[in-house]
Amino acid sequence: FTLKKSPTSWWIMLVMPLGMILWAWLQTKRYAAACTKCGDLEMALMVFVNESCANYEIIEDFGQRMQANDLFWQRVEQYDKALRVVNLVETNNQAFPKWLGRSFTGFYIATQAGSVIRKNTSLGTFLATTNVFGSISDGFGKVYKLYMSVSALLLSLTSLTYLFNLPTDVKENKSALAKAMEWSRTTRREIIAAHMGKADFITDLMPIELEYVNFFYTPGKPILQDLNLSIPQGKLVAVLSKHSGSGRSSLLKLLGQRINPTSGRVLLPTHLRVVYVERDPMMLDQPLWQNLVFGDPGAQRERVMDILEHMRLFAAMSTLQLEAQGQKALLSWQQCFTSTEIAKVHLARAMVMNPEVLILQRPLIHYSDMSSSRSVVLELLRHNVDNRGLCLPEATLKRRRPRTCFFTPETDDEAAVADITLHIMKDGSIFCKDREAGGPGAMVATPRGSSRESSRGNSFLTEGSVMQDATFCERISANAPPPSTSSPSSPQPSTSSPS
């Protein structure tokens, strides 16, 4: 319409959109940077406030309330300054299309009003053209506002896109699960063929195995190497080491399926529930009952109370009674409990869930040597394995699956309660001691390349040689070949699998 009725204004129709596009291009980076900086400062302010509230006791104990207040106001001023920049850019962005439209409209009126007086252009055409300019500027303003909103999120969207497209371990975990399922089927068939009619629940004879497992965080610095272990179900297993950085934590994480081995296989019967319990207590910001039954929401209240009584968590029992009555305390239960009680709640949650395989990362570190809590926890672990669960009916004992527990003790005396002791050597190999089968001083080494014995379903411990009168201080290299049994003059090591 404008080009037909007012051909002389074609340049306005061209220059005005170009000016708006040029302005948008110039402001995009500035607006995105201002929004990103403002968002970062807002997040930092929120983190500081949350951190100050969570750690107020530290601030008060050290008399640093004034310093914390000053830091708070510094962050507020930084955020306010960044917010003003964002508001300034937004105001300019919203006003520019209108200003540009009004400017060209005024210029058109100033230059074309004479043609209306001379009657070269009709008054209707003149007014319609000025209205077109205003419509163009208003429409561009709406589009530009939407464009700026998207531009403000551009950097965040770029970061999210990068994170969403990072490689995952889904394929690796899927492959490991497929191998474990195939191993479980094969092992189950072998055990059924060998033990049909000899046991009530044959699948309970399936072991937990590590086959030629190697693991490292940094290439060339192995943590664990060439591990070949087979642990029967229903055992309490202690993992020991005499030096730091030995790989105790890594071994438990491998068993708990928290990490995958660099090479080799960690094989657990796929029908077993595995729970890995971290060393440091982790609590939900929920009532105590919700924390305790997190792994088993349908747990019976009577059993939960029995477990707490066995663990001597009388404060927790009282708290549950108050929660059941609907009473609210001034402080949360986590603020009222001692660190020892929090650690016990952390362990009790796993006991309530009652998994077939329980893996505990240093469960005794939170208790003093002078306290009876260590002995209480050790007795609890022993009772859980021997009775196939904690605080369960005795009538169903023989029908329950075996309970296996791996844990890292703090001392050798605490490891004495275990059925099997795994001692990780400095070179990443493992000595294995079975309290029942090996006797005092009996060790099992895991040399590289040892052959697999066909003893599915038996309680064999490792693929290796049983070394008599060995000590933990003796070191057998993982690269050593299996001891020869051909020489009649040399003592013959036992190669039978302990039952």
N, C-alpha and C positions, 0 to 999 in steps of 0.2 A: 504493500500500500504506500509506504513512504517513498520508495524509489519511483513509483508510478506517478504519484501526485506531487512529490517534491524532489525532482531529480537532483537538484543542487545540494541536497543534504546527504548524498551517498557516502561522502567521506566521513561524516559523523557516525553513520551506521557501521563503518569499518574501523574507525579509530577507537571508539568507545569500548567494544568488546576486546580489542587487542590490548588496550590499557588495563582493563580488568584482569585479563589473563596474565599480563606481565606482572601486575601487582601480586597475584596469587602465587606465581612462580618465585618471586622474591621473598614472600612471607612464609612459604611453606617450611623451609629449614629453620627459620627463626622461631616459628610457633612450635614446631616439634621439639626443638631443643629446650625451649622455655617450659613446655609441659613436662618433658622428661626430668629436667632438673627439679621442678616443683614436686613432681611425684616422688622422686628419690628423697627429697628433704622431708616430705610428709611421712614417708615410710620410716625414715630415721627418727622422726619425732615420736611416732607411735611405738617404735621399738624401745626408745629411751624411756617413755612413760611406763610401758609394760615391764621393762627391766627394773625400773626404780620401784615399782609396786611389789614386784616379786622378791626383790632383794632389799627391802626397806630396812630390815634388821641390820644389815651390814652398814648402811648409810648412817643409821642411828648410833650403832655401837662405836663407829669411828668418828662420830661427831661431824659428819660432812653434809648435813642437811642444807646449809647455806651454799656449799659448793654445788650440790645437786640442783638446787634452785637456780643458781647462776647458769649452769649448763642447760637447764630446761629453757630459760629465757633466751639464751644464745640460739638454740635450735628453733625456738618460736620466731625470733627475729629473722633468721635465715629463711625460714619457710615463708614468712610474711613478705619478705622482700622478693622472693621468687614468685609468690602469688601475685604481687602487684605487677610484675613484668608480664605474666600471663594475661592478667586483666587488661593491661594496656594494649597488648597485641590484639586481644579479642575485640576490644573497643574500636581500635583502628580498622580491624578487618570488617567489622559490622558497619562502620560509618563510611568506609571508602566507596563502596558501590553506590550508596545514596548520594554522596558528595559528587562523585563523578557524573552520575545521571543528572543531578541538578545543575552542574556546571555546563554540561553540553546543552541541556534544555535552555538555560539562560543565554548561552552563546547563540543558540538557534533563534531565540526570540529577538535578541539584539540585532542579528544580521538579517532576519527574514521579515521583521515587522513592517519594514518599508514596502515590501511586495504586497502585503495585505492592504496597506493604505492606498497603494497605486492600483489595487484590484487585479494584480497579476496572479495572486493566490487567494483562494476563497478563505473566509474566516473558519469554516468547518474543517477544511484541510489543514489549516495552520494549527488549530487546537488539537485535532486528531494526531498530528505528527508529534507535537509536544507530549501528548499522552503516551505515544509509542515509546518515546525515549524514557519516560518514567517507568513504564512496564518492563522495558529491557533491564534497567538498573535494578528494579525490585526482584525480578526473576533471577538475575545473576547473583544478587545478594543472597538469596535462599540457597542456590546451588553452591555458592562460595562458602557459606556457613557449614553446609554438610561436608564439603571438601576439607575444610579446616578441622572438623571433628575427626574425620578419618586420618588426616595427617598427624593429629596429636597422638593417635594410637599406633602410628606407623612403626616406630621403634619397638614398642612393646609387642606388636604383632610379628615383627621380624624376629625378636628373641623367642617368642612362643613357637614360631615356625621352625626355628633352629632346634629347639628342645624337642618338639614333636617328631622331628626327623632324625634324631640321634639313634644310633644302633642300639638294639635291646638284646637281652639274653633269652628272648622267648624261644627262638629256634634251638638254642643250645639246651635250654631246659626241656623243651619238647623232645629233643633227641635223647637226652639223658633219661627222661621218663619212659620213652619207648624201649630203650635198652633195659631199664630196670624191670619193666613189665614182662619183656621177653625172658629175662633172667629168672624172674619169679615163676613164670609158667614152666620153664625148663627144670628149675630146681624142685618145684612142687611135684612134677612128674617123677623125677628121680627118687625123691624121698618116698613118695607113695609106693613106687615099685619096690623099694628096699625095706620099707617098714610097714607094709600093709598088715593090719591085725596086731601090730606090736605096740601101738600107741592110740590113745583116744582121739587126739587132735594132731594129725600128722603135720599140718602146716606150721604148728608151733616149733617144729624142729628146723625150720628154715633159718639159717644164720644171717648175721649182718657182716658183710664182706667188704674189704678193700682190695682191689686187684691192681697191682703195679701203679699205685697212686703216686704222682709227683705233683708238687705244688710250689709255686714261687710267686712273689709279688714283683721282684726285679729279676729280669733274665740273668742267669749266671750266678744267682744267689739263692739256691734252693732252700726252702723251709722244711719240706718233707720230701723224701725221695724213695722210690721203689718200695712202697709199703704193701705188704701182702698179709692181711689179717682176716680172720674169720672168728667172729664172736657169737657164741650161741645166745639165743634169747633167754631172758630170765636171769641175767647176771648184773651185779653191781660192779662197774668198771671204773677204776681210778686212773687218771692220766697224770703222770709225774714227769718232772725234768729237774736237772740240777743247774741249769743255766737259763738266763733270760733270753727271750726271743727264740725259744726252742720250737715253737709251733704248736703248743698246747691249744691255744685259742683257735688256730687255723684248723687243727684236727677236729675239734668239736664243731666248728662251723661247717666243715665238710660233712660230718655225720649229720648235722642238723639241716643240711641242704641250704645253708645260707650263702655258700659260695660253691663254685664248681672247681674240680681239680684241673690242673694244667694238662695232665695226661692221666690215663688210667680211669678206673671206675669205682665209684662208691655205691654199693648195692645194698639197699634195704628192701625187705619184702613190702610190696606196694600196698598191702592191705593194712599195714601198721600206721598208726598216727604218731607223728614225730613232733615234739615240741622242744624248741631251743630257748633257754632262759638266759638272758644277758646277766652279766655280773652286777651292773648298776640297776637299782630298782627303777621301774618305770610305772607311773601311776596315771590313770585317767582322771580328769577333773570331774569325777562323778562320785556318788555315794559309795561307801565302802562295799556294800553288797554288790553293786554293779561291777566293781573292780574284781571282787572275788570270783564271781560267776561269769566273767567275761568269756572264758573258753567253753563254758557249759551253762548257757542261760537257764536250762531246765534242771539245774542241780537241786537236790532236796536240801531244805534248810537244816534238817537234823544232821545230815552228813557234813555239811559245811561247818556247823557248830562243833561237831566231834573233831574235825581236822584242826580247828582253831584251838580246841582244848588240848589235843595232843602236842601242838606246837607252843602251848602255854601263852597263847595270845588272848589273855583275859580282857585286855583293854578293847580288842576288836570285838569280842563277844558282847561286851557292854554297849559298844557303839552300834552294833547290829540291832540290839534290843531297843535302843533309843530311836533308830531309824524306823524300825517296825511300828513303833508307837507314834510316829509322825512328829517327834520332837526335833527341833532345830537348835543346834548349838551356836554360840557366838562365833566360834572359830571352826574351821573345817577339820575333819578328822586327821588330815595329813599334817596340820599344824600342831595337833595335840599328841600325835604318836612320836615315839623316839625313833632314831635311825635304825635301831635293832628291830623294832616292831614293823617299821616300813619294809625292811629287808625280809622279814618273815611273811608279811602279806604278799610280797613279790613272789615268794616261793609257794605259799599256800594257794595262790591262783593256779599254778601249774598242777598242784596236787588235786585240786577240785576238778580240773579238766580230766585228769586221770588218763594220760596218753600211754600207749604201749611202749614207746621209746622216749625217755626224758633225758635231755642233755642240759647240764647245769654248768655254767661258766663261773667258777670260783664261788660257790654258794656259801662258803664259810668265812669269807674275808671280812664280812661286816660284824663279826662277833669277836669279843675280846677273849684272850687266852684264859683269863680268870673267870669268864662267864660260863654258865652251864649250857648256853644256847648252842654251842658247837656240838656237844654230845647229844643234845635234843635233836638237832637237824640230822646228824649221822644216824641216830636210831630211827628217825623218820624215813630216811632213804633206805635203810636196811629193811624196815618193816614194809615199805612200799614194794620192794622187790620180792621179799619172801611171801607176802600175802596177796600178790598180784593186784595191788591197789590199796588205797588207804581208806580205812573206815567203811569197808564194804561187807555185806553179809557173808559169814563163814560158810553158809550152805552153798553158795555159788562159787566157792574158791576154785574147785576143780574144773568148772566150766568157763572160767575167765582165762583170757590170754595171758601169757607171761609178761612181766614188766621188766624192761631193761633200762638201766640208768647209767649214764656216763657223767662223771664229775671230775673236777680238778681240785684236789685237796691242797691245804696249805702246808702240811707236814707229812712226813712218812708215817707217823703214828696214826694220823687220820686215814691214810690209805690202807691201813691194816684191816679195816672193816670190809674192804672190797673183796669180791670173789676173784677178780682179775685186775692186775696192775700193768698198765702200759707205761713204760719209761722211754721217753724220747731222748735220743742221744744227740750229741752236738752235730753229727754229720747228717741228721735227718732220719736215721734208721730208728728202729724201735725194739726194745727188749720187752717181752711179755712174760708175766709170771702168773700162773694159775694157782691160787691158794689150795685148791682141792686136789688138782691133778699133779702139779709139779712138786709140791712139798717145799720145805724151807730151802731157799737158795736156788731153786730151779728156775732157769731162764729159757726163753725162746727167742732166738734172734731171727731177723728177717733178711737173709742175704739176697743179693740180686740174682735173678735167674733161677730161683728155686722152683722145682716142679710142683704142680698142683696134684694133690693126692685126691683120689676119688673116694671121698668119705662124706658125701652129702647126708645131712641129717644128724651126723655125729657132732659132739661138742668139741671139735678141733679148734685150736686157737690160731695157729699161724702155719704158714708153709715154711718150714725151716727146721733147724736141728735143735734139739733140747740139749743145752749145755749144762752139765752138772757142776755144782760148786762155783758158779759164777756170781759176781757181785755187780751192783749197778755201776761201780767205778770202772769195771772192765769195758772196753770198747771194741765191738766187732764191726768191722767196716761193712757197709751195705754192699760193697763191690766184691766181697770175699766169696769165693765159690763154695758150694755145699761141701761139708767135710766128707772125706772119702771113707767108705766102709769096706774096702777090698782088703786092707792089710790086716792079717790075723793077729798081729802083735799089738795093734792099737785098740783101745777100748771102743766098743761099738755104741754110738749114741742111739738113743731111743727115737724111732720115727713113728711110733704109733700115736694115734690121735687120742687125747684124753677124753674120757667119756663124762 
